[in-house]
Amino acid sequence: MAKLDSKERFSDRAANYARFRPTYPPAAIDCITPLAGHPNHAVLKAALQDLFAQYNENSSVRFEYKTEVLIGKL
């Protein structure tokens, strides 16, 4: 059996993953933002709402980033 890379193995499942992917509950978002009453709460909440309005697709925002992993002995 030929060894496939990750993209080849999962590309036929991507549509179903996107369709059925769970969303984060509001309580989870509240855990990573300053609480109401914090001096930066309103500013951060407004900035997040602006980002969501600009980049949302089907009520989701996608964060893409590159990661470099280095492996070796110390």
C-alpha positions as CSV (number, residue, x, y, z in Angstrom):
1,M,0.0,0.0,0.0
2,A,1.4,3.4,-1.0
3,K,2.0,5.8,1.8
4,L,-0.1,9.0,1.4
5,D,0.7,12.4,2.9
6,S,-1.8,14.0,5.3
7,K,-3.4,16.2,2.6
8,E,-4.1,13.2,0.4
9,R,-5.4,11.1,3.3
10,F,-7.8,13.7,4.6
11,S,-8.8,15.9,1.6
12,D,-11.9,13.8,0.9
13,R,-13.1,14.3,4.5
14,A,-12.5,18.0,4.7
15,A,-16.0,19.1,3.7
16,N,-17.6,16.8,6.4
17,Y,-15.1,18.1,9.0
18,A,-16.0,21.7,8.2
19,R,-19.7,20.9,8.2
20,F,-19.8,19.0,11.5
21,R,-16.9,20.8,13.4
22,P,-18.1,21.9,16.8
23,T,-18.0,25.6,17.6
24,Y,-16.6,27.0,20.8
25,P,-19.2,27.8,23.4
26,P,-19.3,31.5,24.6
27,A,-18.0,30.4,28.0
28,A,-14.8,29.2,26.4
29,I,-14.3,32.6,24.7
30,D,-15.0,34.3,28.0
31,C,-12.2,32.3,29.6
32,I,-9.6,33.9,27.3
33,T,-10.8,37.5,27.3
34,P,-10.6,40.0,30.2
35,L,-13.7,39.9,32.4
36,A,-16.3,42.6,32.3
37,G,-15.2,45.5,34.4
38,H,-11.5,45.0,33.4
39,P,-10.2,48.2,31.7
40,N,-9.5,46.4,28.4
41,H,-12.7,44.3,28.3
42,A,-14.7,46.7,26.0
43,V,-11.8,47.5,23.7
44,L,-10.9,43.8,23.2
45,K,-14.5,42.7,22.8
46,A,-15.0,45.4,20.1
47,A,-11.8,44.4,18.3
48,L,-12.8,40.7,18.4
49,Q,-16.3,41.6,17.0
50,D,-14.7,43.6,14.2
51,L,-12.3,40.8,13.3
52,F,-15.2,38.3,13.3
53,A,-17.4,40.5,11.1
54,Q,-14.5,40.9,8.7
55,Y,-13.3,37.3,8.5
56,N,-16.2,35.1,9.4
57,E,-17.3,32.4,7.0
58,N,-20.3,30.4,7.9
59,S,-20.1,31.7,11.5
60,S,-16.5,30.6,11.9
61,V,-13.2,32.4,11.7
62,R,-10.2,30.4,10.5
63,F,-6.7,31.1,11.9
64,E,-4.0,29.8,9.7
65,Y,-0.4,29.9,10.8
66,K,2.9,28.2,10.0
67,T,4.7,26.2,12.6
68,E,8.4,25.1,12.4
69,V,9.3,22.0,14.3
70,L,13.0,21.3,15.0
71,I,14.1,17.9,16.1
72,G,17.5,16.9,17.4
73,K,19.5,15.7,20.3
74,L,20.7,18.1,23.0
